[in-house]
């Protein structure tokens, strides 16, 4: 089933979609509340799926690293394991690159539902989710491990996926030249 994508670029255009009376841009309160609850639940679900998918990829990538290490140790003994190392590196590269794509797709849908929450929350209980309270100690200092900072954990996860992909790319490049 194909969905109809609607590019909404204003709060009034968004609220028109949920209004029971399009000539009046106020939204029916019970309808807005139900939509907000659905958006919050779906956002939470997308975040859970994001981390489940990341765990899935970590398991396969860790297994590939383990297999690569085991075969590499045997190769140091003198037998030719170049093709097997290249195969394992290729598998690691495919899984790590797929991890990047899955991270990006998951983040897209998470942000989609966060935007729904942003549009609906004012109608139900005000700007709760888009308001960040000022924290006096929210400056990043490398020496103070207990200080809070507003890192995006999903962005850090994406950076790790790019790093792992570059490692597998280097392995494949080195092995391809020697195999």
Secondary structure by P-SEA (a helix, b strand, c coil): cbbbbbbcccaaaaaaaaccccccccccaaaaaaaaaaaaaaaaaaaaaaaaaaaaaaaaaaaaaaaaaaaaaaaaacccaaaaaaaaaaaaaaaaaaaaaaaaaaaaaaaaaaaaaaacccccccccccccccccccccccccccccccccaaaaaaaaaaaaaaaaaaaaaaaaacc
